[in-house]
Amino acid sequence: MGMIPEVSEDYKRKVEEAMLDALFRASIVGEGENRTATFYPGEIVSACLSILAFAAGTSEAVSSPTKLRNFGDECGKRIRSKILEVQRRHAAGEMDGFMTVVRAKDRS
């Protein structure tokens, strides 16, 4: 089985939009033309993992050690695929100009 079944594409889209909207609102810095979204990858990933655990923890898809391991394996495959897509888009310049990524090692 692996992943938790998706039933409503509309609900999934609404949740994704709400999460991205909240992320952008929390990340906006500056005023007017100087506004940018400043992302802190470590904090974002940690928050998303907490939300993922909250949602997955209520599913029968993780109701045994084997099912939990299969779920984790499938999540790993899907996240690697999505990360590669983001990296491809970033390398192609599709993400330039609307966000700044601030890595922990670069913070003062």
N, CA, C and O of each residue as an XYZ file, in Angstrom:
432
protein
N       0.842     -1.196      0.000
C       0.000      0.000      0.000
C       0.876      1.245      0.000
O       0.889      1.958     -1.004
N       1.598      1.542      1.053
C       2.519      2.663      1.055
C       1.885      3.983      1.425
O       1.890      4.375      2.592
N       1.343      4.667      0.448
C       0.780      5.993      0.699
C      -0.678      5.892      1.152
O      -1.363      4.897      0.915
N      -1.113      6.945      1.802
C      -2.499      7.044      2.224
C      -3.324      7.407      0.990
O      -2.972      8.348      0.279
N      -4.394      6.697      0.724
C      -5.178      6.976     -0.483
C      -5.722      8.408     -0.509
O      -6.156      8.945      0.510
N      -5.685      9.002     -1.693
C      -6.290     10.315     -1.916
C      -7.661     10.095     -2.528
O      -7.823      9.304     -3.456
N      -8.640     10.803     -1.997
C      -9.996     10.635     -2.493
C     -10.465     11.878     -3.240
O     -11.104     11.772     -4.286
N     -10.149     13.052     -2.704
C     -10.662     14.294     -3.277
C      -9.527     15.178     -3.784
O      -8.795     15.778     -2.997
N      -9.392     15.251     -5.089
C      -8.393     16.134     -5.701
C      -8.679     17.593     -5.352
O      -7.750     18.378     -5.161
N      -9.953     17.959     -5.267
C     -10.331     19.324     -4.923
C      -9.860     19.681     -3.513
O      -9.315     20.764     -3.298
N     -10.065     18.782     -2.556
C      -9.627     19.034     -1.185
C      -8.106     19.126     -1.117
O      -7.564     20.003     -0.445
N      -7.419     18.222     -1.811
C      -5.952     18.248     -1.847
C      -5.461     19.591     -2.369
O      -4.547     20.182     -1.793
N      -6.055     20.078     -3.452
C      -5.672     21.361     -4.038
C      -5.907     22.495     -3.054
O      -5.068     23.387     -2.928
N      -7.037     22.475     -2.357
C      -7.338     23.520     -1.374
C      -6.322     23.520     -0.228
O      -5.890     24.581      0.223
N      -5.945     22.331      0.239
C      -4.967     22.235      1.326
C      -3.606     22.743      0.850
O      -2.945     23.498      1.563
N      -3.181     22.335     -0.353
C      -1.902     22.811     -0.894
C      -1.904     24.337     -1.017
O      -0.936     24.994     -0.632
N      -2.979     24.891     -1.548
C      -3.073     26.342     -1.713
C      -3.037     27.047     -0.363
O      -2.372     28.074     -0.222
N      -3.739     26.515      0.625
C      -3.761     27.130      1.956
C      -2.379     27.077      2.604
O      -1.946     28.044      3.231
N      -1.690     25.947      2.451
C      -0.354     25.824      3.036
C       0.629     26.767      2.357
O       1.424     27.424      3.029
N       0.581     26.838      1.031
C       1.482     27.753      0.318
C       1.166     29.207      0.640
O       2.075     30.021      0.802
N      -0.118     29.535      0.734
C      -0.516     30.892      1.087
C       0.015     31.265      2.468
O       0.549     32.358      2.657
N      -0.131     30.361      3.430
C       0.378     30.614      4.781
C       1.897     30.748      4.771
O       2.447     31.605      5.461
N       2.576     29.910      3.997
C       4.029     29.985      3.899
C       4.466     31.334      3.329
O       5.369     31.971      3.871
N       3.841     31.768      2.257
C       4.198     33.058      1.668
C       3.889     34.212      2.618
O       4.705     35.124      2.760
N       2.728     34.189      3.268
C       2.391     35.263      4.197
C       3.375     35.334      5.359
O       3.724     36.425      5.811
N       3.823     34.179      5.844
C       4.786     34.155      6.947
C       6.175     34.586      6.496
O       7.004     34.947      7.332
N       6.446     34.556      5.207
C       7.796     34.769      4.692
C       8.025     36.134      4.042
O       9.159     36.465      3.696
N       6.973     36.926      3.873
C       7.121     38.215      3.193
C       7.879     39.202      4.072
O       7.555     39.393      5.244
N       8.886     39.819      3.486
C       9.628     40.895      4.142
C       9.724     42.061      3.166
O       9.669     41.873      1.951
N       9.869     43.263      3.710
C      10.012     44.453      2.878
C       8.674     45.095      2.552
O       7.611     44.598      2.925
N       8.758     46.207      1.851
C       7.580     46.990      1.486
C       7.571     47.260     -0.013
O       8.626     47.313     -0.646
N       6.384     47.429     -0.575
C       6.226     47.824     -1.970
C       7.014     46.968     -2.937
O       6.932     45.740     -2.903
N       7.787     47.627     -3.810
C       8.570     46.914     -4.814
C       9.717     46.123     -4.203
O      10.297     45.265     -4.869
N      10.052     46.395     -2.954
C      11.145     45.706     -2.284
C      10.686     44.458     -1.535
O      11.477     43.821     -0.839
N       9.415     44.113     -1.677
C       8.902     42.921     -0.993
C       9.479     41.664     -1.622
O       9.622     41.571     -2.841
N       9.803     40.714     -0.785
C      10.260     39.408     -1.246
C       9.834     38.364     -0.225
O       9.549     38.678      0.931
N       9.798     37.149     -0.663
C       9.517     36.040      0.257
C      10.867     35.458      0.666
O      11.635     34.989     -0.173
N      11.138     35.495      1.950
C      12.388     34.965      2.478
C      12.092     33.640      3.156
O      11.406     33.591      4.177
N      12.617     32.565      2.580
C      12.328     31.227      3.073
C      13.473     30.684      3.912
O      14.644     30.843      3.566
N      13.122     30.043      5.017
C      14.068     29.356      5.881
C      13.811     27.858      5.722
O      12.905     27.321      6.359
N      14.597     27.171      4.877
C      14.306     25.771      4.539
C      14.176     24.842      5.744
O      13.263     24.018      5.777
N      15.060     24.950      6.731
C      15.005     24.041      7.879
C      13.702     24.149      8.640
O      13.095     23.139      8.995
N      13.269     25.379      8.891
C      12.023     25.591      9.627
C      10.811     25.122      8.819
O       9.869     24.554      9.371
N      10.846     25.367      7.505
C       9.727     24.953      6.653
C       9.614     23.431      6.628
O       8.522     22.885      6.788
N      10.743     22.744      6.426
C      10.723     21.283      6.379
C      10.251     20.712      7.711
O       9.444     19.782      7.735
N      10.746     21.260      8.820
C      10.333     20.770     10.134
C       8.831     20.953     10.349
O       8.161     20.053     10.856
N       8.305     22.112      9.965
C       6.869     22.366     10.106
C       6.059     21.408      9.229
O       5.033     20.885      9.664
N       6.512     21.180      8.015
C       5.795     20.269      7.115
C       5.814     18.838      7.638
O       4.821     18.120      7.516
N       6.934     18.419      8.218
C       6.993     17.076      8.804
C       6.020     16.939      9.969
O       5.401     15.889     10.141
N       5.881     17.996     10.772
C       4.916     17.956     11.877
C       3.496     17.821     11.351
O       2.700     17.059     11.899
N       3.173     18.556     10.294
C       1.838     18.477      9.692
C       1.629     17.100      9.068
O       0.553     16.518      9.205
N       2.638     16.577      8.388
C       2.560     15.251      7.790
C       2.315     14.186      8.858
O       1.457     13.319      8.689
N       3.071     14.252      9.960
C       2.900     13.267     11.036
C       1.507     13.365     11.647
O       0.892     12.347     11.962
N       1.010     14.584     11.813
C      -0.335     14.778     12.354
C      -1.374     14.113     11.460
O      -2.257     13.404     11.941
N      -1.262     14.349     10.148
C      -2.243     13.786      9.217
C      -2.085     12.268      9.084
O      -3.076     11.538      9.120
N      -0.861     11.797      8.934
C      -0.629     10.370      8.723
C      -0.941      9.548      9.971
O      -1.377      8.401      9.875
N      -0.716     10.138     11.131
C      -0.922      9.408     12.375
C      -2.347      8.973     12.623
O      -2.595      8.140     13.495
N      -3.285      9.517     11.878
C      -4.694      9.155     12.033
C      -5.143      8.091     11.031
O      -6.309      7.695     11.026
N      -4.218      7.629     10.182
C      -4.585      6.718      9.103
C      -4.232      5.275      9.428
O      -3.251      5.002     10.120
N      -5.044      4.356      8.919
C      -4.731      2.938      9.055
C      -3.526      2.558      8.200
O      -2.961      1.478      8.375
N      -3.126      3.434      7.279
C      -1.978      3.156      6.411
C      -0.675      3.082      7.194
O       0.331      2.607      6.667
N      -0.674      3.540      8.438
C       0.533      3.502      9.283
C       0.248      2.764     10.586
O       0.886      3.038     11.603
N      -0.697      1.836     10.568
C      -1.183      1.184     11.797
C      -0.315      0.035     12.300
O      -0.632     -0.573     13.322
N       0.761     -0.270     11.607
C       1.683     -1.309     12.073
C       3.099     -0.879     11.697
O       3.270     -0.013     10.839
N       4.108     -1.465     12.321
C       5.486     -1.109     11.960
C       5.786     -1.310     10.471
O       6.476     -0.492      9.862
N       5.272     -2.391      9.887
C       5.498     -2.641      8.461
C       4.829     -1.590      7.597
O       5.428     -1.079      6.650
N       3.573     -1.264      7.929
C       2.857     -0.240      7.164
C       3.528      1.123      7.319
O       3.620      1.886      6.357
N       3.989      1.425      8.513
C       4.678      2.696      8.748
C       5.966      2.756      7.927
O       6.266      3.789      7.328
N       6.730      1.664      7.893
C       7.960      1.613      7.098
C       7.647      1.775      5.610
O       8.344      2.508      4.908
N       6.611      1.101      5.127
C       6.216      1.231      3.719
C       5.784      2.665      3.401
O       6.102      3.198      2.338
N       5.060      3.275      4.331
C       4.634      4.670      4.158
C       5.862      5.575      4.064
O       5.940      6.435      3.186
N       6.816      5.380      4.966
C       8.039      6.178      4.950
C       8.823      5.994      3.660
O       9.340      6.961      3.102
N       8.914      4.757      3.185
C       9.619      4.481      1.928
C       8.950      5.188      0.757
O       9.618      5.803     -0.074
N       7.625      5.095      0.702
C       6.885      5.736     -0.393
C       6.992      7.261     -0.305
O       7.137      7.927     -1.330
N       6.923      7.815      0.902
C       7.108      9.269      1.065
C       8.492      9.677      0.563
O       8.642     10.698     -0.108
N       9.501      8.868      0.895
C      10.859      9.161      0.447
C      10.962      9.201     -1.063
O      11.592     10.103     -1.614
N      10.358      8.244     -1.740
C      10.379      8.220     -3.212
C       9.706      9.460     -3.788
O      10.225     10.097     -4.704
N       8.551      9.787     -3.238
C       7.797     10.925     -3.771
C       8.494     12.249     -3.497
O       8.501     13.132     -4.354
N       9.081     12.398     -2.308
C       9.745     13.670     -2.001
C      10.997     13.830     -2.849
O      11.300     14.939     -3.288
N      11.732     12.744     -3.091
C      12.920     12.842     -3.955
C      12.523     13.307     -5.349
O      13.202     14.147     -5.939
N      11.436     12.772     -5.878
C      10.963     13.169     -7.200
C      10.578     14.646     -7.225
O      10.920     15.369     -8.161
N       9.870     15.083     -6.198
C       9.446     16.487     -6.135
C      10.643     17.422     -5.944
O      10.669     18.511     -6.517
N      11.625     17.016     -5.153
C      12.832     17.829     -4.954
C      13.578     17.983     -6.276
O      14.021     19.082     -6.610
N      13.719     16.904     -7.023
C      14.408     16.981     -8.310
C      13.696     17.935     -9.258
O      14.346     18.664    -10.007
N      12.370     17.937     -9.233
C      11.607     18.859    -10.079
C      11.857     20.305     -9.667
O      12.049     21.162    -10.530
N      11.859     20.592     -8.370
C      12.137     21.955     -7.897
C      13.556     22.364     -8.287
O      13.773     23.491     -8.734
N      14.514     21.468     -8.125
C      15.898     21.781     -8.494
C      16.012     22.058     -9.990
O      16.742     22.960    -10.402
N      15.298     21.289    -10.800
C      15.311     21.515    -12.247
C      14.748     22.889    -12.585
O      15.314     23.618    -13.400
N      13.621     23.241    -11.950
C      12.997     24.541    -12.204
C      13.892     25.684    -11.736
O      13.993     26.715    -12.401
N      14.540     25.494    -10.591
C      15.440     26.514    -10.073
C      16.616     26.709    -11.028
O      16.975     27.844    -11.340
N      17.218     25.609    -11.495
C      18.346     25.686    -12.421
C      17.955     26.341    -13.743
O      18.783     26.990    -14.382
N      16.695     26.173    -14.156
C      16.202     26.764    -15.395
C      15.823     28.232    -15.225
O      15.413     28.882    -16.187
N      15.957     28.758    -14.002
C      15.637     30.163    -13.756
C      14.167     30.449    -13.557
O      13.768     31.613    -13.520
N      13.351     29.421    -13.428
C      11.907     29.615    -13.289
C      11.515     30.183    -11.930
O      10.378     30.622    -11.757
N      12.428     30.184    -10.964
C      12.083     30.624     -9.622
C      12.814     31.908     -9.244
O      12.743     32.346     -8.095
N      13.510     32.508    -10.190
C      14.271     33.720     -9.917
C      13.349     34.914     -9.712
O      12.300     35.024    -10.347
N      13.756     35.798     -8.822
C      13.086     37.078     -8.688
C      11.934     37.162     -7.725
O      11.512     38.270     -7.392
N      11.396     36.045     -7.254
C      10.257     36.174     -6.358
C      10.527     35.640     -4.964
O       9.673     35.745     -4.084
N      11.713     35.065     -4.751
C      11.990     34.557     -3.418
C      13.481     34.583     -3.140
O      14.311     34.567     -4.049
N      13.789     34.624     -1.866
C      15.164     34.517     -1.395
C      15.207     33.366     -0.410
O      14.390     33.295      0.507
N      16.151     32.472     -0.595
C      16.317     31.359      0.330
C      17.450     31.718      1.276
O      18.553     32.041      0.835
N      17.181     31.662      2.585
C      18.182     31.970      3.584
C      18.508     30.681      4.323
O      17.692     30.168      5.090
N      19.700     30.166      4.088
C      20.124     28.920      4.714
C      20.700     29.203      6.097
O      21.238     30.283      6.340
N      20.587     28.239      6.996
C      21.013     28.421      8.381
C      22.469     28.867      8.454
O      22.802     29.716      9.281
N      23.343     28.323      7.614
C      24.759     28.677      7.671
C      25.014     30.120      7.252
O      26.079     30.666      7.542
N      24.056     30.745      6.577
C      24.221     32.113      6.120
C      23.589     33.152      7.042
O      23.665     34.351      6.772
N      22.970     32.701      8.117
C      22.324     33.629      9.047
C      23.329     34.135     10.072
O      24.279     33.442     10.435
N      23.096     35.347     10.522
C      23.999     35.893     11.557
C      23.377     35.766     12.922
O      23.982     36.167     13.916
